[in-house]
Amino acid sequence: MFLSDIKNFELFLNNFLEDRGNYVLPANISKDELYKFCESYIKESSNLNFLELIAQGNKDIRRLTIDPKLKLKAQRKIKQLENDFFNNQNSVFTQSIAVYTEREAYSKASKDELKIFIDPEYITEHPSPMSLLNYLMYMDYFFNGNWILNMCSFPNLESSTLTRYFSGPKTKRNYETSFYFHNKNSLILYAFKVFQNVLSKNLGLRIEDLLVYFFEDYCKNNFEIEWLPIHFAGKKEKINIQTKNLFTVEEQIRKQWNLLISEGEIDKELFMLESTPRISNLKSLLHKKYVYLNEKNENVNRITHLLFSDQSELTIIKNTKADLYEENFVQLFAKHKVKFSYFEKYQQKDINFLIKNNIIMRTKDDVICANKKQILRIAILSKLFDYGVIHYYNGIIKIYRKVDLKRQQHEIDEMLKEGLLAYKNTLFSKPESDYLNYILNDSEFDNALGIRNKYLHGSIFEDNIQDMMYGLIILAIYVIKINEELILREHYENVEKNYQ
């Protein structure tokens, strides 16, 4: 009976998804029968979500080995369904993304368009490697104002709760993506490609030349750090050879940074014996570098939900002449003069909780508001809700006055003492290391791109410019992060040189 209905295969898959039911599969179904059942499902199904799960080859699935043949069949069926979908123009929703090299065209482009301007004139007039690296570093959409990599997925910021809920089944090891996430990543990929073309055409350089300058000259001249030589494949080599080389270099940098942190120098003989560390295990020279919500503190999770979630019960007031509604509670009391008495009793209980925890206040006139200290605390919590992390040594917005950053750090220090927040000292923040693992490896996430694994494990493939650009982007990220570490170490008194 179970095998008679092809839809039952989705019940089987549900056992390995996040927040799904526990369905009992009849014990007398053999592995061979289940394998054929999967083949039939692929052939007959039009559910892209479940087909994607098969194509990913979820490693947690028991009683069924999703081998390369099943993956390939699922991938081909997905491609067929997508072609059918996009051939129907009435079914397509798009957002325009563009990289401009002419300022006038860039200025006239729609405000709704995701766009980047690459200025060939500026690049040509500022040909020094450091100027060009700075140009990359400040590229729109690359890093946010707090200097967290903006290419990461930020679900709370980039999609609504309902959108995520109805986006289809996800495995327990799924990297959360969205329509906006894919678009902003595509935009940076195109921007790097255009930048590479401008460098080559106008200056006879490659991004690889800028990376070599950073490790061979800049670090030695400015910080007395000598890296082991880094060699890139020649520009006349096939694209797949150049790309494979990029991921080899990434591992070399990872190992060298690990030695620099632990030993204070990069010893060639020790380098040859050391294994490559995990991205998330790379340490920082900076103390208290990345700040997070304290997962062990139930209060702070409730606070952020009440303040910022679109599913908070405090987003609407129905006791006024006209209902008041905003996307979250902070917007509600910031945009409107709302009184405590406007809220229902069940809502007042939550508001009292926020008042008790010194997040908001209630005036003598019964108005809900926040003082300067509370506003700063709300801003800190807001960034943590949106991005999952705050860089302690950078402002949560593009702050240029040191006094503002000191106020922010002082408030963070208080919240750390109160147990609301926690910190870690790593080269990459958790969102950043998760993103890099999503791009590079296939061991962390079932839906990972796994580009590095593909190139370093002997796969045969055609030239792929996108993979090459990802490789260059990731190496540029390493340069930006390492440069930041070295500069901040010299400028902050509370930085511990060999802190681990």
C-alpha positions in Angstrom: 0.0 0.0 0.0 2.8 2.4 0.8 4.6 1.8 -2.5 1.3 2.1 -4.5 1.2 5.9 -4.2 4.2 7.9 -5.4 3.3 10.8 -3.1 4.2 8.6 -0.1 7.9 9.1 -1.0 7.5 12.6 0.3 6.4 11.2 3.7 9.6 9.2 3.8 11.7 12.3 3.0 9.8 14.3 5.6 11.6 12.3 8.3 14.8 14.0 7.4 13.5 17.6 7.1 13.6 20.4 9.7 10.4 20.7 11.8 8.5 17.9 10.1 6.6 14.9 11.4 7.9 11.4 12.2 6.5 8.9 9.7 7.0 5.2 10.1 8.2 3.4 7.0 7.0 -0.2 6.8 9.9 -2.4 7.9 9.4 -5.0 5.2 10.3 -2.5 2.4 13.8 -3.4 1.1 16.5 -1.0 0.1 16.1 -2.1 -3.5 12.4 -1.4 -3.4 13.0 2.0 -1.9 15.6 2.8 -4.5 13.2 1.9 -7.3 10.5 3.9 -5.5 12.8 6.9 -5.6 13.4 6.4 -9.3 9.6 6.4 -9.9 9.1 9.5 -7.8 11.8 11.4 -9.8 10.1 10.3 -13.1 6.6 11.3 -12.1 7.0 14.1 -9.6 6.8 17.8 -10.5 7.7 19.0 -6.9 10.9 20.9 -7.3 11.4 21.2 -3.6 11.6 17.4 -3.0 13.5 16.8 -6.2 16.1 19.3 -5.0 16.5 17.3 -1.8 17.3 14.2 -3.8 19.7 16.1 -6.1 21.5 17.4 -3.0 22.0 13.8 -1.8 21.0 14.4 1.9 23.6 12.5 3.9 21.2 12.0 6.9 18.8 9.8 4.9 18.8 6.3 6.2 17.6 3.1 4.4 18.3 4.7 1.1 21.6 5.6 -0.5 21.2 8.5 -2.9 23.9 7.6 -5.3 25.2 9.6 -8.3 22.7 8.0 -10.6 19.7 9.2 -8.5 21.3 12.6 -8.2 21.7 12.9 -11.9 18.2 11.8 -12.7 16.9 14.3 -10.2 19.1 17.1 -11.6 17.9 16.4 -15.2 14.2 16.3 -14.1 14.7 19.7 -12.3 16.3 21.2 -15.4 13.4 20.0 -17.5 10.8 21.4 -15.1 12.7 24.8 -14.9 12.9 25.0 -18.6 9.1 24.4 -18.8 8.6 27.1 -16.2 10.7 29.8 -17.7 9.3 29.1 -21.2 6.0 30.3 -19.8 6.7 34.0 -19.5 3.6 34.6 -17.4 5.2 32.5 -14.6 8.4 34.4 -14.3 9.2 37.0 -11.6 12.5 38.8 -12.1 14.5 41.5 -10.5 17.0 43.4 -12.6 20.7 43.4 -11.6 23.3 45.2 -13.5 27.0 46.3 -13.5 27.6 49.6 -15.2 30.9 51.1 -16.5 29.3 54.4 -17.6 28.3 56.8 -14.8 25.5 58.4 -16.8 23.8 55.1 -17.5 24.3 54.1 -13.8 22.7 57.3 -12.6 19.7 56.9 -14.9 19.0 53.3 -13.9 15.9 52.4 -11.9 16.2 52.7 -8.1 14.6 49.2 -7.9 17.5 47.8 -9.8 20.4 46.0 -7.9 23.3 47.8 -9.5 27.1 48.5 -9.1 29.2 51.0 -10.9 32.7 50.0 -11.9 34.6 53.2 -12.9 37.3 52.4 -15.6 38.6 56.0 -15.5 39.3 55.9 -11.7 40.9 52.5 -12.0 43.2 53.7 -14.8 44.2 56.8 -12.9 44.9 54.9 -9.6 46.9 51.9 -10.8 48.7 51.1 -7.5 47.9 47.7 -6.2 46.7 49.0 -2.8 44.4 51.6 -4.4 42.9 48.8 -6.5 42.4 46.5 -3.5 40.8 49.4 -1.7 38.4 49.9 -4.6 37.4 46.2 -4.4 37.0 46.5 -0.6 34.5 49.4 -0.8 32.5 47.9 -3.6 28.8 48.3 -3.1 27.0 45.2 -1.6 30.3 43.5 -0.8 30.5 44.4 3.0 27.9 46.0 5.2 28.5 49.2 7.3 29.7 47.1 10.2 32.2 45.3 7.9 30.5 41.9 7.9 30.5 40.2 4.5 27.3 41.2 2.8 27.2 38.1 0.5 26.1 35.9 3.4 22.5 34.9 3.8 20.6 37.0 6.4 17.1 35.4 6.6 15.7 37.8 9.1 16.7 40.8 6.9 16.1 39.4 3.4 12.8 37.5 3.6 9.8 37.4 5.8 8.9 34.7 8.3 6.0 33.6 6.1 8.1 33.5 3.0 10.6 31.2 4.6 7.8 29.0 6.0 6.2 28.5 2.6 9.4 28.2 0.6 9.3 24.5 0.7 10.9 21.7 2.7 14.4 22.0 4.1 16.8 19.5 5.5 18.2 19.9 9.0 21.5 20.9 7.5 20.1 23.5 5.0 21.8 26.8 4.3 19.0 29.3 4.2 18.9 31.1 0.9 16.4 33.5 -0.7 15.6 35.3 -4.0 17.5 38.4 -2.8 20.5 36.3 -1.6 21.0 34.8 -5.0 20.6 38.2 -6.8 23.1 40.0 -4.6 25.6 37.1 -5.0 25.1 37.3 -8.8 25.7 41.0 -8.7 29.1 40.7 -7.0 30.1 37.9 -9.3 29.4 40.1 -12.3 31.1 43.1 -10.7 34.3 41.1 -10.1 34.2 39.9 -13.7 33.9 43.4 -15.0 36.6 44.6 -12.7 38.9 41.9 -13.9 38.2 42.8 -17.5 38.9 46.5 -16.9 42.1 45.7 -15.1 43.3 43.5 -18.0 42.3 45.9 -20.7 43.4 49.2 -19.1 46.4 48.2 -17.0 47.4 44.7 -18.1 46.8 43.4 -14.6 44.7 40.6 -13.0 43.1 40.4 -9.6 45.7 37.7 -8.9 48.5 40.3 -9.2 46.8 42.4 -6.5 46.6 39.4 -4.2 50.3 38.6 -4.7 51.2 42.2 -3.9 49.3 42.0 -0.6 51.0 38.9 0.6 54.5 39.5 -0.8 55.0 43.3 -0.4 52.3 45.0 1.6 52.4 42.7 4.7 56.2 42.7 4.7 56.6 46.4 4.4 53.8 47.4 6.8 53.7 44.6 9.4 57.0 42.7 8.9 55.1 39.5 8.1 56.7 37.2 5.5 54.2 34.8 3.9 55.4 31.7 2.1 55.3 32.4 -1.7 51.8 32.2 -3.3 51.7 31.2 -7.0 48.8 31.6 -9.4 48.2 29.8 -12.7 49.1 31.8 -15.8 46.3 33.7 -17.6 46.9 31.6 -20.7 46.0 28.4 -18.8 42.5 26.9 -19.2 39.9 28.4 -16.9 39.4 25.2 -14.9 43.2 25.0 -14.2 43.2 28.6 -13.0 40.2 28.0 -10.9 41.6 24.8 -9.3 44.7 26.8 -8.5 42.6 29.5 -6.7 41.2 26.9 -4.2 44.7 25.4 -3.6 45.9 29.0 -2.7 42.9 29.4 -0.4 44.0 26.3 1.6 47.5 27.6 1.7 46.5 31.0 3.1 44.3 29.2 5.7 47.2 27.1 6.9 49.6 30.1 6.9 47.2 32.3 8.9 46.8 29.5 11.4 50.5 29.3 11.9 50.9 33.1 12.2 48.3 33.1 15.0 49.6 30.1 16.9 53.4 30.6 16.4 53.8 34.2 15.6 55.5 33.4 12.3 55.1 31.1 9.3 57.7 28.3 9.3 57.9 26.5 6.0 58.8 23.1 7.5 56.0 23.3 10.0 53.7 24.4 7.2 54.4 21.2 5.3 53.5 19.1 8.3 50.3 21.0 9.4 46.9 19.9 8.3 44.5 22.5 6.9 42.3 24.0 9.6 38.5 24.4 9.3 37.4 27.8 8.3 35.3 28.3 11.5 38.4 27.4 13.6 40.6 30.2 12.3 41.5 32.4 15.2 41.7 36.2 15.5 44.4 38.5 16.8 41.6 40.6 18.3 39.9 40.1 21.7 36.1 40.3 21.7 36.0 40.6 17.9 32.6 39.2 17.1 29.5 39.7 19.3 26.5 37.5 19.2 23.2 37.0 21.1 23.8 34.7 24.0 21.9 31.5 22.9 21.8 30.3 26.5 19.9 33.4 27.6 16.1 32.9 27.0 15.3 36.5 27.8 17.3 38.0 25.0 15.8 35.7 22.4 12.3 36.8 23.6 13.3 40.4 23.6 14.5 40.4 20.0 11.4 38.5 18.9 9.1 41.0 20.5 11.0 44.0 19.2 11.8 43.0 15.6 10.0 39.9 14.4 7.1 40.3 11.9 5.4 37.6 13.9 5.5 39.5 17.2 2.2 40.0 18.9 3.1 43.7 19.4 3.0 44.8 15.7 -0.7 45.8 15.8 -3.0 48.0 18.0 -6.7 47.5 17.6 -8.0 49.7 20.4 -7.8 53.0 18.5 -10.2 54.6 16.1 -8.2 53.2 13.2 -6.0 50.1 13.6 -2.3 50.8 13.8 0.1 48.3 12.2 3.8 48.2 11.4 6.3 45.6 10.4 7.6 45.2 13.9 7.1 46.7 17.4 10.0 49.1 17.2 8.6 50.7 14.1 5.2 50.9 15.8 6.2 53.0 18.8 8.8 54.9 16.8 6.4 56.1 14.1 3.3 56.6 16.3 2.7 58.1 19.7 1.3 54.9 21.2 0.2 54.5 24.8 0.4 51.5 27.0 -3.4 51.5 27.5 -3.9 51.1 23.7 -2.7 47.5 23.9 -4.7 44.4 24.9 -3.9 42.8 28.3 -1.9 39.9 26.7 0.2 42.5 24.8 0.7 44.6 28.0 2.3 41.5 29.6 5.0 41.5 26.9 5.5 45.2 27.1 6.0 45.0 30.9 8.6 42.3 30.2 10.5 44.7 27.9 10.2 47.6 30.5 11.5 45.3 33.3 14.5 44.4 31.1 15.3 48.1 30.5 14.6 47.9 26.8 11.8 50.5 26.6 10.1 52.9 29.1 6.6 54.1 29.9 6.2 57.9 30.6 3.9 59.5 33.1 1.6 60.2 30.2 1.4 56.4 29.5 3.4 56.7 26.3 5.8 54.0 25.1 9.2 55.3 24.2 13.0 54.8 24.8 15.7 56.9 26.3 19.2 57.4 24.6 20.7 54.4 26.3 17.7 52.2 25.4 17.8 53.5 21.8 21.5 52.4 21.5 20.7 49.0 23.1 17.8 48.5 20.6 20.1 49.5 17.7 22.6 46.8 18.9 19.9 44.2 19.2 18.4 45.1 15.9 21.7 44.5 14.1 22.1 41.2 15.9 18.6 40.2 14.8 19.2 41.2 11.2 22.8 40.0 10.7 23.4 37.5 13.6 26.6 39.2 14.5 28.2 42.6 15.3 31.9 43.4 14.7 33.0 44.9 18.0 35.7 47.2 16.5 33.4 48.7 13.8 30.3 50.9 14.2 26.9 49.3 13.6 26.4 52.0 11.1 29.1 53.9 9.1 30.2 55.9 12.1 33.2 58.1 11.7 33.4 59.7 15.1 35.4 57.6 17.6 33.2 58.7 20.5 30.2 57.0 18.9 32.1 53.7 18.6 33.3 54.0 22.2 29.7 54.4 23.4 28.7 51.4 21.3 31.5 49.3 22.7 30.7 50.4 26.3 27.1 49.4 25.9 28.1 46.0 24.4 30.4 45.5 27.3 27.5 46.1 29.7 25.3 43.6 27.8 28.1 41.0 27.9 28.3 41.4 31.7 24.6 41.0 31.9 24.7 37.8 29.9 22.6 39.1 27.1 25.5 38.8 24.6 28.5 36.5 24.0 31.6 36.9 21.9 34.1 34.9 19.9 37.6 35.6 18.6 37.8 34.2 15.1 39.0 35.5 11.7 35.5 35.1 10.3 32.2 35.6 12.0 29.8 32.7 12.0 27.6 34.0 9.1 30.8 34.4 7.1 32.3 31.0 7.9 28.9 29.4 7.1 28.8 31.2 3.8 32.3 30.2 2.9 31.5 26.6 3.7 28.4 26.8 1.6 30.4 28.0 -1.4 33.5 25.8 -0.9 32.6 22.5 0.8 29.8 20.0 0.8 30.3 18.6 4.3 28.4 21.4 6.3 25.2 21.9 4.2 23.1 19.6 2.1 22.5 22.3 -0.5 26.1 23.6 -0.6 27.7 24.5 -3.9 30.8 22.6 -2.9 32.9 24.3 -5.6 36.3 23.7 -3.9 35.5 20.0 -3.4 34.6 19.7 -7.1 37.9 21.0 -8.3 40.2 19.4 -5.7 38.7 15.9 -5.9 39.3 15.2 -9.5 35.9 16.1 -11.1 35.8 16.5 -14.9 34.0 19.7 -16.0 33.9 22.4 -18.6 35.4 25.9 -18.0 33.2 27.9 -15.6 33.8 31.6 -15.2 31.4 31.8 -12.3 33.5 29.3 -10.3 36.6 31.2 -11.0 35.0 34.5 -9.9 33.9 32.8 -6.6 37.5 31.7 -6.1 38.8 35.3 -6.6 36.1 36.8 -4.4 36.9 34.4 -1.6 40.7 35.2 -1.8 39.8 38.9 -1.8 37.7 38.3 1.4 40.7 36.7 3.1 42.9 39.8 2.1 40.3 42.2 3.5 39.8 40.3 6.7 43.6 39.7 7.3 44.4 43.4 6.5 41.7 44.5 9.0 43.1 42.2 11.7 46.7 43.6 11.2 45.6 47.2 11.2 43.3 46.9 14.2 45.9 45.1 16.2 48.1 48.2 16.0 45.4 50.7 16.8 43.6 49.3 19.8 45.2 49.1 23.3 42.9 46.2 24.3 44.1 44.0 21.4 46.1 41.1 22.7 48.7 40.1 20.1 48.7 36.4 20.6 45.1 36.1 22.0 43.5 32.7 21.3 
